[in-house]
Each structure stands twice: as C-alpha cells, then as structure tokens.
Amino acid sequence: MEVMIVVVIIAALVATVLPRVGNQNNQLKEAIRRFTVLSKELRHRARLENATYRLVIDMKDGWEKGENQHQYWVEKSTQRVVLPGPEEEDKEPEKDDSGNPIDPNGFAIEERVMKRQNLPKPLFFESVEVASEKAPLVSGVAYIHFFPQGLVDEAAVHFRLHEKARWTLAIHPLTGKSEIVTEFLELKDIRDQ
C-alpha cells in the first residue's frame, strides 16, 4: 500500500513538472523562429512600401549580467537613409528640447508590424554581428537594416540559453534569407560555408 502511494505521488509530480519544461523549450524555439519570419517580412515590407525598416535589438548590459530582459522591436523610415560612416559613429547625436537623441534618418517605432517584444527568460542575445560594424556588439542597441532595394545588412544574431544551448540567426545581405543554426557561428564562418 505504501509503495502505491509513493508511486502515485511521483506520477503526480512528473505530470505537473514535465509539461512546464516542454512548454519552456517550445517558447524558446518559437521566439527564435519568430526572428526568421520577421526578417523575411521586413525585407518584403521594405520593398513593397519603398521604405527602410530596421530591426532594433536591445541587449541592455549584456547577457552575462542577466538582470534585464532583452528586447527587440521594429522601426521604419520613409526618408532616404544614410548610415553613419566610421568617423561619425563616435559623434554625440543631436538632442531635442527634452534631451532625447534625434534620429537624422527619421526612424520611428512601427507598431503595425509588431510592438516591443521581450525575449522569454532565460533566453538572451549573446551578441549581434553586423558586417558594417567594426566588432560584434555584446551590449546596448544593435540595428539590422532592410532597404527598399531588397538589400539587408549582413548579420549574425547570437542567442544564448546556457553554454550548451546557443543558436545563430544568419541573415544573407542580397536575398534577405535568414537561417537558424544550432550552434554559435561568427559572421566570417557563415560566409565560408
């Protein structure tokens, strides 16, 4: 009788814990898949609307601290966009009367595409490599641009759950095709494949 009670207790625990673990893995996979679909959608929208879109990835203080949930959203500009050159990147941006930086290219959050999203915890952006940047970004804000001509910033977005669970979203510059790789690959390694 005691053995049956123990078996029933164990079965009840397994029945309540297993769906939660499976559900968390599904949420993480869905969040990463959503990036693939979003990349395609932004490329198509940019071409159809003759506008420049950018995917904004906010890594806060980086993944190592793990205190702040990482976010991402979409911005749009209908102006002709001129990206800053290396000499302009270090310049302090102009500010409005409230002290907020003024975007010279007229980008604004595009909530028709999506509202600001949080990555589900414990998933983080480990780093973002954009071909036009000198080094991978591991904290702060990264931008991936989608231009009206159909071109996209060549990029590698690295997701991290823990040391053995890392993914790379590779975005091809000419086709806008995005691909999920179930390991950490640098941009130069993606080009060599």
C-alpha positions in Angstrom: 0.0 0.0 0.0 2.8 2.4 0.9 4.6 1.7 -2.4 1.5 2.5 -4.3 1.1 5.8 -2.5 4.7 6.7 -3.3 4.2 5.8 -7.0 1.1 8.0 -7.2 2.9 10.9 -5.6 5.8 10.5 -8.1 3.4 10.2 -11.0 1.6 13.4 -9.9 4.9 15.3 -9.7 6.0 14.1 -13.1 2.7 15.1 -14.6 2.9 18.6 -13.3 6.7 19.3 -14.0 7.2 17.8 -17.4 4.7 20.0 -19.3 6.3 23.1 -17.9 9.8 22.0 -19.1 8.4 21.1 -22.5 6.5 24.4 -22.7 9.5 26.5 -21.9 11.6 24.8 -24.6 8.7 25.4 -27.1 8.6 29.1 -26.1 12.3 29.4 -26.7 12.2 27.7 -30.1 9.2 29.8 -31.1 11.0 33.1 -30.1 13.9 32.1 -32.3 11.7 31.0 -35.2 9.8 34.3 -35.0 13.1 36.1 -35.9 13.3 34.1 -39.1 9.8 35.1 -40.1 10.3 38.7 -39.0 13.4 39.0 -41.2 11.6 37.9 -44.3 8.6 40.1 -43.5 10.7 43.2 -43.1 12.6 42.7 -46.3 9.2 42.3 -48.2 7.7 45.3 -46.5 10.7 47.5 -47.3 10.5 46.6 -51.0 6.7 47.0 -51.2 6.4 50.3 -49.3 9.7 51.8 -50.6 10.8 52.4 -47.0 13.7 51.4 -44.9 13.0 49.2 -41.9 15.3 48.3 -39.1 15.2 45.6 -36.5 16.3 47.0 -33.2 17.9 44.6 -30.7 18.4 45.9 -27.2 20.9 43.8 -25.3 20.8 46.1 -22.2 24.1 45.4 -20.2 24.8 42.1 -22.0 23.8 38.5 -21.3 26.4 37.9 -18.6 24.6 40.0 -16.1 21.3 38.5 -16.9 19.4 41.1 -14.9 17.4 42.8 -17.6 15.2 41.1 -20.1 16.4 41.7 -23.6 14.0 43.3 -26.1 13.5 43.8 -29.8 11.2 45.9 -32.0 10.9 47.3 -35.5 11.4 50.9 -36.7 10.6 52.4 -40.1 11.7 55.5 -42.0 10.3 56.8 -45.3 13.2 59.2 -45.7 16.3 58.4 -47.7 18.5 56.7 -45.1 22.2 57.5 -44.9 24.1 55.2 -42.5 26.9 56.9 -40.5 30.5 56.3 -41.6 33.2 55.3 -39.2 34.1 58.9 -38.4 30.5 59.7 -37.5 29.8 56.7 -35.2 31.7 58.2 -32.3 29.9 61.6 -32.6 27.4 62.5 -29.9 23.9 62.6 -31.6 21.9 65.9 -31.6 19.2 66.1 -28.9 15.7 67.7 -28.8 14.5 70.1 -26.1 13.7 67.1 -23.8 17.3 65.7 -24.1 16.2 62.8 -26.3 18.5 61.9 -29.3 17.2 63.0 -32.7 17.4 60.3 -35.4 18.7 62.1 -38.5 17.1 59.4 -40.7 13.6 59.8 -39.3 13.2 56.3 -37.8 10.2 55.7 -35.6 8.8 52.6 -33.9 6.5 50.8 -36.4 3.8 49.2 -34.1 1.8 48.0 -37.1 4.4 45.3 -37.7 5.0 44.5 -34.0 5.0 46.0 -30.6 8.2 46.0 -28.4 8.8 42.3 -27.5 10.7 40.7 -24.7 12.8 37.6 -25.2 11.4 34.9 -22.9 13.7 34.3 -19.9 16.2 32.7 -19.6 17.0 33.4 -23.3 19.4 36.2 -24.1 21.0 37.9 -27.1 24.6 36.9 -26.7 25.9 39.2 -29.4 25.0 40.7 -32.7 27.4 40.9 -35.6 26.6 43.3 -38.4 29.0 43.5 -41.4 29.2 47.3 -41.3 30.3 47.3 -37.6 33.9 47.0 -36.6 33.3 44.4 -33.9 30.4 42.3 -32.5 28.0 44.1 -30.2 27.6 42.4 -26.9 25.6 45.1 -25.0 23.5 48.2 -25.9 21.5 48.5 -29.0 22.2 46.9 -32.4 20.4 47.7 -35.7 19.8 45.5 -38.8 18.6 47.5 -41.8 16.2 46.3 -44.5 16.4 48.6 -47.5 13.8 49.4 -50.3 16.2 47.9 -53.0 15.8 44.5 -51.3 19.2 44.6 -49.7 19.7 43.7 -46.0 22.6 44.3 -43.5 24.6 41.1 -43.4 24.2 39.9 -39.9 24.6 37.1 -37.4 22.4 37.3 -34.3 23.6 35.0 -31.5 21.1 33.7 -28.9 22.1 32.0 -25.7 20.3 29.9 -23.2 23.4 28.4 -21.5 26.8 27.2 -22.5 25.5 24.2 -24.5 22.4 25.9 -25.9 23.4 28.6 -28.3 21.9 29.5 -31.7 22.8 31.7 -34.6 20.4 33.5 -36.9 22.3 34.2 -40.1 20.9 36.9 -42.4 22.1 37.0 -46.1 22.6 40.5 -47.5 21.4 40.0 -51.0 18.4 37.7 -50.6 17.4 38.6 -47.0 17.2 34.9 -46.4 17.6 34.0 -42.7 18.7 30.7 -41.4 18.9 29.3 -37.9 22.0 27.3 -37.0 22.0 25.3 -33.7 25.5 26.5 -32.7 27.5 29.7 -32.3 28.9 30.8 -35.7 30.7 34.0 -36.3 29.9 36.0 -39.4 33.1 35.1 -41.1 32.4 31.3 -40.5 28.9 31.7 -42.1 30.5 33.3 -45.2 32.9 30.4 -45.6 30.1 27.8 -45.6 
